[in-house]
Amino acid sequence: RSSILIVRFQPLVQYGLHGVRWLSDIPYVRKHELIVRYSRASGPGGQHVNKTETKVDMRVRLDEISMPKEVRQRLVEQQRGRINKQGELVVVSMEHRDRQKNYNDCVDKLAEAIKTAQIVPEVRNMNSKTKGDFNMHRLEDKRRNQAKKQARRAPID
């Protein structure tokens, strides 16, 4: 007697199996907002590079993502070289000979760009003492101590 086990496989990308990055690693971006294209990569690789589409081109339309205005403004400012005229943030990877590794690389790059934009820059306190100001006060104290100690010496004839 044999039993048959039916397993329904889901897309690897959605569930993060076999080293694939979870799409939940990318803040604010849902699966249906990603535009992913595959094409042939350039560079060395011989026949393999001429036959397989391993280059990954991942795009996200910034106006479709639900993220706070401040984060979006910082993202646009920080990644202005990666944003095209259609308002898409474009991330490309062709570092590896494997499509899945390039896909993971794109997910990592996109997640890093958004996480960096989430960090609020520190506002500098202009009222605090600077190094030069501190040095000036230190030298004045030294001069006062020097004058005080010279006044204690007996005059030399």
VENDACOR-V215773 format. One record per residue. OMEGA is omega in radians with two decimals (none if undefined). D_CENTER is the distance of its C-alpha to the mean C-alpha in Angstrom with 1 decimal. Layout:
[[OMEGA | D_CENTER] [OMEGA | D_CENTER]]
This chain:
[[-3.13 | 55.6] [3.10 | 52.0] [-3.13 | 49.2] [3.12 | 46.5] [3.13 | 43.1] [3.14 | 41.2] [3.11 | 37.4] [-3.12 | 35.4] [3.08 | 32.1] [3.11 | 29.1] [-3.11 | 26.3] [-3.07 | 24.1] [-3.08 | 20.8] [-3.02 | 21.9] [3.05 | 23.0] [3.14 | 20.6] [3.02 | 23.6] [3.06 | 23.9] [3.13 | 20.4] [-3.13 | 18.9] [3.05 | 15.7] [3.07 | 16.6] [3.09 | 15.6] [3.05 | 15.5] [-3.13 | 12.2] [-3.12 | 10.8] [3.06 | 11.6] [-3.05 | 14.2] [3.06 | 14.7] [-3.03 | 18.0] [-3.07 | 19.4] [3.12 | 21.7] [3.13 | 19.2] [3.00 | 17.6] [-3.09 | 19.4] [3.09 | 19.4] [3.10 | 21.6] [3.09 | 22.7] [-3.14 | 24.5] [-3.13 | 25.9] [3.08 | 23.8] [3.07 | 25.1] [-3.07 | 26.0] [3.12 | 28.2] [3.07 | 29.2] [-3.07 | 32.7] [-3.13 | 34.1] [-3.08 | 31.2] [3.13 | 28.8] [-3.07 | 31.5] [-2.98 | 32.1] [3.12 | 28.9] [-3.06 | 26.1] [3.12 | 23.1] [-3.12 | 20.6] [3.10 | 18.2] [-3.08 | 17.4] [-3.11 | 15.3] [3.07 | 15.6] [3.06 | 15.2] [-3.03 | 17.6] [-3.14 | 16.0] [3.12 | 19.5] [-3.11 | 20.0] [3.09 | 17.2] [3.11 | 18.5] [3.13 | 16.0] [-3.11 | 17.1] [-3.08 | 17.9] [3.14 | 16.1] [3.13 | 12.7] [3.13 | 13.6] [3.12 | 14.8] [3.13 | 11.8] [3.13 | 9.7] [-3.14 | 12.7] [-3.08 | 12.9] [-3.04 | 9.5] [-3.05 | 9.6] [3.09 | 13.4] [-3.13 | 13.8] [-3.10 | 12.6] [-3.12 | 14.7] [-3.08 | 18.3] [3.12 | 21.6] [3.14 | 21.7] [3.13 | 18.7] [3.01 | 16.6] [-3.03 | 13.0] [3.08 | 13.6] [-3.09 | 11.8] [3.05 | 14.3] [3.01 | 15.0] [-3.12 | 18.3] [-3.01 | 17.7] [3.10 | 19.9] [-3.07 | 23.5] [-3.10 | 22.8] [-3.09 | 21.6] [3.10 | 20.3] [3.09 | 18.1] [3.08 | 16.7] [3.10 | 16.2] [3.13 | 14.4] [3.10 | 12.1] [3.12 | 11.5] [3.13 | 10.9] [-3.13 | 8.3] [-3.13 | 6.4] [3.12 | 7.2] [-3.14 | 6.5] [3.13 | 2.9] [-3.11 | 3.4] [3.12 | 6.2] [3.09 | 5.8] [3.13 | 4.6] [3.13 | 7.5] [-3.09 | 9.6] [3.13 | 10.1] [-3.14 | 13.4] [-3.13 | 14.2] [3.09 | 17.3] [-3.08 | 20.5] [3.10 | 22.6] [-3.08 | 26.1] [-3.14 | 28.4] [-3.10 | 31.4] [-3.12 | 30.5] [3.07 | 32.3] [-3.13 | 30.8] [3.14 | 31.6] [3.12 | 34.4] [3.13 | 35.9] [3.14 | 36.0] [-3.13 | 37.6] [3.13 | 40.2] [3.12 | 41.3] [-3.14 | 41.5] [3.08 | 43.7] [3.08 | 46.0] [3.13 | 46.5] [3.13 | 47.4] [3.11 | 49.9] [3.12 | 51.5] [3.12 | 51.9] [3.14 | 53.4] [3.13 | 55.9] [-3.10 | 56.8] [3.09 | 57.6] [3.13 | 59.5] [-3.14 | 61.7] [-3.09 | 62.7] [3.04 | 64.0] [-3.14 | 67.7] [3.14 | 68.6] [-3.14 | 69.5] [none | 72.9]]
